[in-house]
């Protein structure tokens, strides 16, 4: 099935592991030209090598998206490498949670810088170029806690909720430009942060996944490739009448739509 992605240029932050890596690989396989952004050139090089070996087109940008000014450089590099921008996928971010009274001002600011302002800056820089192409797609990767926050889940649930609000507002503002803006809310999906937690606890990784997977109605933890498939759909021609929407990728864990 042709998804209409051949030749499209996609910027993906957090593009060297988990959902970002899987999405970059999937989009490249569909014929898109991908710009993967992350901290650490060695890991960028490794992911890019895999994409190129599979016949895909990729450009890497080593950047800390939480820093002001990096968005402008990322967009400039994408334009230099591929001549335009059609798709932005804001995927950078890790889970930062704790008891409310233990979360310092600096921790709050760091989380907003990484998960909200990084997306704000990149979208702001990219939109004029997406508009020039006649429209495009923006996908913001958040999590199910943005819709249904629990105890000891801040600052992440608050910053992700802000990302949800930004998604809806952007979808209405840029619909006349044919720029479709959606989000995905991630539940328990295999990721580097789980590997870190398992290692810190001295628990076998598969045992860890089996344990936390019992809390999911489908009975298992999701795979990054499953999230990548949903994101690929949202940026494809198949989703040409979908904007301002939020899709849970959580195996049924969330109690809200």
N, C-alpha and C positions, 0 to 999 in steps of 0.2 A: 504494500500500500504506500503510495506517494504522499508524504506528509507536507510537502511543499516547503521543505527546509533546505533544499539544495542551494548553496551559495549564500544563505543567510549568515550574518555575522552575529555571534552571541558572546557576550561578556559574562563570565561566571566567577563570582567571588567564592573564596573557600573551595577552590577547584582542585585540590590535590588529594582529598580523602573523602570517604563516605559519600554522601549524596552529591556533593559538588563534582567529585571525580566521576562517579557513575553517570551523572547528567552530561558532563563534557564528553565522555566516551560515546554515549548514546546519540547526542546531537551530531558529533563528528561522523558517526556511522550512518546517519541520515543525510549526510552531505553538507551540513553546516560547517562554517569556519569558526572555530572556538578560540576565545581569548580567556585563558585560565589565570586567575589572580590568587596569590597566596603569599605568605611569608616563607622565605626559604627557597633559594634557587635550586638546590639539589633535588628536592622533592618535585618541584615544578618540572625540572628536566626529565625526571623519571616518568612522570605521567605523560608528558609531551612525547617522549620516545615511544611509549606504548601506542598512543594515538596515531603517530606517524607510521609506525610499523603496520598498523591496520589500514593504512591508506587515507587517514584523515588529515585535515589542515588545522594547525594549531599554532598559537603564539602565546608566549608566557610573559607575565608581568609580575615581578617580585615587588610586593607592596604591602604595607600595613594600612588597610582601608580605614582604620580608626583615626588615622592622622589627617588633618585638614591638608588639602592640596594634592593628596594622592589620587583622588577621583579625576581630577583634571589630567594628570599624567596617564592614568589608565585609559581614558578616552582617547587621548592623543596617540598613544601607542596602538590602540585598536584601529584608529583611522589610518595610521601609517602602515600598519601591517596588511589590512584588508580593505581599506577605502570606504568604510561605512559602518553603521551599527543598526541592527534590526531588533536585537533581543538583549535584555539585561536580566540576569538572575542573581538576586541578592541572597547569597547563601552563607556569608561569613557569620561566625558566631559560635559560642559554646554555651553550655548550661552553667549559669552562675546562680546558685540558690543558697539560702541560709535563713536562720531565724532573723526576723525583721530588725530587732534591736542590735544585731551583730553586723549589719550591712552598713559600712561607712559611706560617707559622702563620696570618697574617691572611688569606691566600688560601684556606686550608683552611676557616677559620671563615666567610668570606663565602660560600663555595660551600655549606656545610651550611645556613647561614641562608636562602639563596635556594631551594635545591632540596629540602631535607628539612624544616627547621623551619617554613618557610612553609606547607608542606603539612600538617604536624602541627597547627599552630595553626588553620588554616582548617577542617580536618576536625573537630577537637575542638569548635570553635564551632558548626559546622553540624549535627553529628549529632543533638543534641536536637531540632532543628527538622525534620530529615528524618524522625526517628522519629515525631514528631507527625503527619506526613502519611501514616503507615502504611508507610513504607519509601522507598527511593530508590536512587540510584546514585552511586558515586564512581569516577572514573577518574584514575589517576596516569600522567602522560606521562613516560616515562624513555627510555633509549636502549639499543641492542643491546650496548653496552660494559658495561652493568650485569651482563650474563650472561657475557660473554666479553671481559674487559678485556685490553688490549694494553699494550705498553710506551709510556711517555710519555702516558698517558691519565688521569692523576690531576690534580686531585681529582674530576673529573666521574664517572668510572666508579665510584668509591667511594660518592659521595653518591647516585648513581642506584641502585646496588645496595641501599643502605639504603632507598630508596623501594620497591624490589621486596619487601624483607622486610616493610616496613610494610603493603604491599598484602595480602600473604598473611595476616599476623596480623589485620588489620582484617576481612578477609573471614570469618574464623572467629569472631571476637568478635561481629560484628554480623549474622551470618546469621539469628539468631533474631528480629531486628528487621526482617527483609526489606530490609536495606541491603546491596546487592551491590557488591563492591569488586574492580576489575580494573585492569590496567595495559596500556599499549601501549609497546613498545620500538621507537623510531624509528631507522632507518638513514639513508641519504643521501636527504634530502628538501629540495626547494627552500626556502630560508629566507634571512632577512636576513643571517645570519652569512656565508653564501656570497657574497652581494653585496659585503660588506665585504672578504672575502678576495680576491675577484677584482679589486676596485678597488685594493686595496693592492698587488697584484702587477702591475697595469696590464694585466690580461687581460680580454678580452671575456667577459661573463657566460655567454653560451651556449657559448662555447669552453670555459670553466671547467667548466660542467655536463657537456658532452660528454666531457671528459677524465676527470673523477671517475666519471662514469657507466659507464665501461669496467670499473670494479672490481665492478660489480653484476651478478649473474647475468642479470637481466632486461635488462641493457644500457643502463640509463638511470637518472637520478635521479628519485625519486618526486615527486609533487605534493602540496601541502598538502591539497588537496581529497580525495585518496585516503586520507590519514590521518584526515581529518574523517569520512569515510564509516564507517570502522571504529569510531571513537569514538561516532558516532551510533548505530550498531548496539548497542554495549555499554550505552548508557543507555536503549535503547528496550525496549518489551515483547517484542521478538523475542529478547532475551537474558535472559529471566526465569529461566533455570536456569544462568546462567553467573556464577560468582563465584570469586575467588581465582585467576583465570587471567591469563596474560600473552601478548599477541599481538605477534609481530614484524611491523613494517611496514617492510620493508627490501629488497624485491625479491629475497629469497633470499640476502642477503649473509651472514647469521649462520650459523655452523656448528652452533649449538645451538638447540633449540626455545625 
